[in-house]
Amino acid sequence: MSTFPTDFADLEPFADWALATEGERYAKRLSSSMDELQAFYDAVFPRLEPAMAYLDAHDLNALPDDATRLLWLCYSLINASFPIEVWRQTRVPDSGAAAVELVVEPAV
């Protein structure tokens, strides 16, 4: 069984980024190296527009499981984009732990 819709099978290597909650996505970002974040970003960012078009063709409240995971992958891309595009580092003090109550950012 594939994780994502057939048209997005090329993103299967990044299936571990398809996380259901903000806390999981934030923890994944914190535990990833810059090289891992960059590889994820480089693979998924060019596919973002087609992914959004695919998802827009569906009822958000009735997405098939594979489309839901694609949506979660896009959410993770948003989370990973800040370290890549803005900060150029994985950890930025006070960058979100206060907003995500279940995630405890380790002391640096």
CYANA upper distance limits for C-alpha pairs under 8 A (distance plus 0.5 A):
  2 SER  CA      6 THR  CA      8.11
  2 SER  CA      9 ALA  CA      7.76
  2 SER  CA     12 GLU  CA      8.09
  2 SER  CA     66 ASP  CA      8.11
  3 THR  CA      9 ALA  CA      8.31
  3 THR  CA     12 GLU  CA      7.13
  3 THR  CA     15 ALA  CA      7.15
  3 THR  CA     66 ASP  CA      6.11
  3 THR  CA     69 ARG  CA      7.40
  4 PHE  CA      8 PHE  CA      6.39
  4 PHE  CA      9 ALA  CA      6.59
  4 PHE  CA     11 LEU  CA      8.12
  4 PHE  CA     12 GLU  CA      7.57
  4 PHE  CA     66 ASP  CA      5.00
  4 PHE  CA     67 ALA  CA      6.78
  4 PHE  CA     69 ARG  CA      6.87
  4 PHE  CA     70 LEU  CA      6.28
  5 PRO  CA      9 ALA  CA      7.12
  5 PRO  CA     66 ASP  CA      5.93
  5 PRO  CA     67 ALA  CA      6.67
  5 PRO  CA     70 LEU  CA      8.08
  8 PHE  CA     12 GLU  CA      8.17
  8 PHE  CA     51 ALA  CA      8.37
 11 LEU  CA     15 ALA  CA      7.41
 11 LEU  CA     43 ALA  CA      7.70
 11 LEU  CA     44 VAL  CA      7.51
 14 PHE  CA     18 ALA  CA      8.07
 14 PHE  CA     40 PHE  CA      7.21
 15 ALA  CA     73 LEU  CA      8.04
 17 TRP  CA     25 ARG  CA      7.73
 17 TRP  CA     28 LYS  CA      7.90
 17 TRP  CA     72 TRP  CA      8.23
 17 TRP  CA     73 LEU  CA      6.24
 17 TRP  CA     76 SER  CA      6.72
 18 ALA  CA     69 ARG  CA      5.91
 18 ALA  CA     70 LEU  CA      7.31
 18 ALA  CA     71 LEU  CA      8.27
 18 ALA  CA     72 TRP  CA      5.34
 18 ALA  CA     73 LEU  CA      4.77
 18 ALA  CA     74 CYS  CA      8.44
 18 ALA  CA     76 SER  CA      7.37
 19 LEU  CA     24 GLU  CA      6.59
 19 LEU  CA     25 ARG  CA      6.45
 19 LEU  CA     69 ARG  CA      7.96
 19 LEU  CA     72 TRP  CA      6.12
 19 LEU  CA     73 LEU  CA      7.37
 19 LEU  CA     76 SER  CA      7.75
 20 ALA  CA     24 GLU  CA      7.59
 20 ALA  CA     25 ARG  CA      8.26
 20 ALA  CA     69 ARG  CA      8.35
 20 ALA  CA     72 TRP  CA      6.47
 21 THR  CA     25 ARG  CA      6.84
 22 GLU  CA     26 TYR  CA      6.54
 22 GLU  CA    100 VAL  CA      7.73
 23 GLY  CA     27 ALA  CA      6.59
 23 GLY  CA    100 VAL  CA      6.48
 23 GLY  CA    102 LEU  CA      6.98
 23 GLY  CA    103 VAL  CA      6.44
 24 GLU  CA     28 LYS  CA      6.60
 25 ARG  CA     29 ARG  CA      6.76
 25 ARG  CA     75 TYR  CA      8.49
 25 ARG  CA     76 SER  CA      6.24
 25 ARG  CA     79 ASN  CA      7.44
 26 TYR  CA     30 LEU  CA      6.77
 26 TYR  CA     79 ASN  CA      7.36
 26 TYR  CA    103 VAL  CA      8.15
 27 ALA  CA     31 SER  CA      6.64
 27 ALA  CA    103 VAL  CA      7.37
 28 LYS  CA     32 SER  CA      6.65
 29 ARG  CA     37 LEU  CA      7.85
 29 ARG  CA     79 ASN  CA      7.66
 29 ARG  CA     80 ALA  CA      6.71
 29 ARG  CA     90 THR  CA      7.66
 30 LEU  CA     90 THR  CA      6.85
 30 LEU  CA     91 ARG  CA      7.12
 32 SER  CA     36 GLU  CA      6.34
 32 SER  CA     37 LEU  CA      6.81
 32 SER  CA     90 THR  CA      7.97
 33 SER  CA     37 LEU  CA      6.71
 33 SER  CA     90 THR  CA      7.33
 34 MET  CA     38 GLN  CA      6.43
 34 MET  CA     83 PRO  CA      8.48
 34 MET  CA     84 ILE  CA      8.26
 34 MET  CA     89 GLN  CA      7.08
 34 MET  CA     90 THR  CA      6.61
 35 ASP  CA     39 ALA  CA      6.63
 36 GLU  CA     40 PHE  CA      6.68
 37 LEU  CA     41 TYR  CA      6.53
 37 LEU  CA     80 ALA  CA      6.81
 37 LEU  CA     84 ILE  CA      7.72
 38 GLN  CA     42 ASP  CA      6.40
 38 GLN  CA     84 ILE  CA      7.08
 39 ALA  CA     43 ALA  CA      6.69
 40 PHE  CA     44 VAL  CA      6.58
 40 PHE  CA     77 LEU  CA      8.22
 41 TYR  CA     45 PHE  CA      5.97
 41 TYR  CA     77 LEU  CA      6.96
 41 TYR  CA     80 ALA  CA      7.48
 41 TYR  CA     81 SER  CA      7.40
 41 TYR  CA     84 ILE  CA      8.21
 42 ASP  CA     46 PRO  CA      7.59
 43 ALA  CA     47 ARG  CA      7.86
 44 VAL  CA     48 LEU  CA      6.76
 44 VAL  CA     74 CYS  CA      8.30
 44 VAL  CA     77 LEU  CA      7.56
 45 PHE  CA     77 LEU  CA      7.67
 47 ARG  CA     51 ALA  CA      6.53
 48 LEU  CA     52 MET  CA      6.59
 48 LEU  CA     74 CYS  CA      7.41
 49 GLU  CA     53 ALA  CA      6.74
 50 PRO  CA     54 TYR  CA      6.60
 51 ALA  CA     55 LEU  CA      6.61
 51 ALA  CA     70 LEU  CA      7.85
 51 ALA  CA     71 LEU  CA      8.44
 51 ALA  CA     74 CYS  CA      8.44
 52 MET  CA     56 ASP  CA      6.40
 53 ALA  CA     57 ALA  CA      6.96
 54 TYR  CA     58 HIS  CA      7.80
 55 LEU  CA     60 LEU  CA      8.09
 55 LEU  CA     67 ALA  CA      7.32
 55 LEU  CA     71 LEU  CA      7.87
 56 ASP  CA     60 LEU  CA      8.25
 58 HIS  CA     62 ALA  CA      7.90
 58 HIS  CA     63 LEU  CA      6.87
 59 ASP  CA     63 LEU  CA      6.65
 63 LEU  CA     67 ALA  CA      6.33
 63 LEU  CA     68 THR  CA      6.29
 64 PRO  CA     68 THR  CA      6.71
 65 ASP  CA     69 ARG  CA      6.81
 66 ASP  CA     70 LEU  CA      6.84
 67 ALA  CA     71 LEU  CA      6.72
 68 THR  CA     72 TRP  CA      6.79
 69 ARG  CA     73 LEU  CA      6.65
 70 LEU  CA     74 CYS  CA      6.87
 71 LEU  CA     75 TYR  CA      6.84
 72 TRP  CA     76 SER  CA      6.78
 73 LEU  CA     77 LEU  CA      6.82
 74 CYS  CA     78 ILE  CA      7.02
 75 TYR  CA     79 ASN  CA      7.05
 76 SER  CA     80 ALA  CA      6.64
 77 LEU  CA     81 SER  CA      6.38
 78 ILE  CA     82 PHE  CA      7.80
 80 ALA  CA     84 ILE  CA      7.17
 81 SER  CA     85 GLU  CA      6.18
 81 SER  CA     86 VAL  CA      8.21
 82 PHE  CA     86 VAL  CA      5.70
 82 PHE  CA     87 TRP  CA      6.75
 83 PRO  CA     87 TRP  CA      5.23
 83 PRO  CA     88 ARG  CA      5.65
 83 PRO  CA     89 GLN  CA      5.76
 83 PRO  CA     90 THR  CA      5.91
 83 PRO  CA     91 ARG  CA      8.10
 84 ILE  CA     88 ARG  CA      5.72
 84 ILE  CA     89 GLN  CA      7.59
 87 TRP  CA     92 VAL  CA      7.93
 91 ARG  CA     95 SER  CA      8.26
 94 ASP  CA     98 ALA  CA      7.66
 96 GLY  CA    100 VAL  CA      6.92
 97 ALA  CA    101 GLU  CA      7.18
 97 ALA  CA    103 VAL  CA      6.59
 97 ALA  CA    104 VAL  CA      6.92
 97 ALA  CA    105 GLU  CA      6.64
